Amino acid sequence: MHGGKMRLGYFYPLYGYFPSKDDLVVAYLEERNRRFWALFDSAVNKHPSDPKAQLRL
């Protein structure tokens, strides 16, 4: 782990919140996925009857 601290520098504190690097990556990807679908749902809900307008963000 000390080698990771040296290479990652300021990212090292993030590892304290997660049991492993894999868990950190999974958490990041889950949050990114959640934000994507929130944006997608927002665009669709703004124009429920206009598919072309739903594609414009």
Wavefront OBJ file of the C-alpha trace (Angstrom):
o trace
v 0.000 0.000 0.000
v 2.871 2.387 0.639
v 3.901 2.139 -3.009
v 0.396 3.215 -3.992
v 0.655 6.176 -1.656
v 3.856 7.290 -3.341
v 2.472 6.904 -6.869
v -0.992 8.301 -6.242
v -0.080 11.176 -3.977
v -3.243 13.120 -3.202
v -5.562 10.223 -4.143
v -4.299 8.111 -1.261
v -6.838 9.461 1.305
v -9.690 8.044 -0.807
v -8.498 4.517 -0.123
v -9.247 5.023 3.564
v -12.972 5.020 2.775
v -12.946 1.777 0.773
v -11.757 -1.747 1.626
v -9.916 -2.072 -1.718
v -9.100 -0.300 -4.976
v -11.744 -2.414 -6.671
v -14.375 -1.142 -4.224
v -13.318 2.447 -4.953
v -13.630 1.876 -8.711
v -17.021 0.183 -8.292
v -18.297 3.105 -6.197
v -17.092 5.603 -8.810
v -18.709 3.698 -11.673
v -21.981 3.275 -9.782
v -22.142 7.017 -9.088
v -21.300 7.826 -12.713
v -24.035 5.446 -13.850
v -26.536 7.005 -11.428
v -25.749 10.523 -12.714
v -26.026 9.425 -16.353
v -29.456 7.902 -15.853
v -30.648 10.915 -13.836
v -29.662 13.169 -16.753
v -31.267 10.797 -19.246
v -34.509 10.577 -17.271
v -34.592 14.353 -16.896
v -34.267 14.856 -20.664
v -36.970 12.282 -21.404
v -39.360 13.671 -18.796
v -39.054 17.243 -20.133
v -40.530 16.168 -23.482
v -42.605 13.014 -22.922
v -44.291 13.131 -26.344
v -41.401 14.414 -28.489
v -38.653 11.809 -29.051
v -36.455 14.222 -31.061
v -36.494 16.789 -28.263
v -35.635 14.044 -25.749
v -32.347 13.484 -27.565
v -31.279 17.130 -27.207
v -29.646 17.855 -23.861
l 1 2 3 4 5 6 7 8 9 10 11 12 13 14 15 16 17 18 19 20 21 22 23 24 25 26 27 28 29 30 31 32 33 34 35 36 37 38 39 40 41 42 43 44 45 46 47 48 49 50 51 52 53 54 55 56 57
